[in-house]
Amino acid sequence: MEELILDLIDYGVDDEFDVDNEEGEITIYGEPTSFGEIQKHLEDNGFEITSAEFTRIPNDLKDVTPEEREVIDKMVEKLEDFDDVQNVYTNMKPAEE
């Protein structure tokens, strides 16, 4: 695993990743511009890619008031109702439960 991650760092993969030993799956985080190179390297080294997607992960999460959260949640819900919208991302901190 360490060798794989060291190889992938050369392709722009962050040294942060998730491993699910039960499922035998690895989640890799990297720059979207390196997506093709990462995929090719994994395939060339015998890894089966079960899923590949772009996900926006905010670098800076923002605190919002409960009122702001309510407005943002309504706006996100309305955006998700559009057929052409596939994903909606925000950078607000998750609600504390």
Rosetta blueprint (number, residue, H / E / L):
1 M L
2 E H
3 E H
4 L H
5 I H
6 L H
7 D H
8 L H
9 I H
10 D L
11 Y L
12 G L
13 V E
14 D E
15 D E
16 E E
17 F E
18 D E
19 V E
20 D E
21 N L
22 E L
23 E L
24 G L
25 E E
26 I E
27 T E
28 I E
29 Y E
30 G E
31 E L
32 P H
33 T H
34 S H
35 F H
36 G H
37 E H
38 I H
39 Q H
40 K H
41 H H
42 L H
43 E H
44 D H
45 N L
46 G L
47 F L
48 E L
49 I L
50 T L
51 S L
52 A L
53 E L
54 F L
55 T L
56 R L
57 I L
58 P L
59 N L
60 D L
61 L L
62 K E
63 D L
64 V L
65 T L
66 P H
67 E H
68 E H
69 R H
70 E H
71 V H
72 I H
73 D H
74 K H
75 M H
76 V H
77 E H
78 K H
79 L H
80 E H
81 D L
82 F L
83 D L
84 D L
85 V L
86 Q L
87 N L
88 V L
89 Y L
90 T L
91 N L
92 M E
93 K L
94 P L
95 A L
96 E L
97 E L
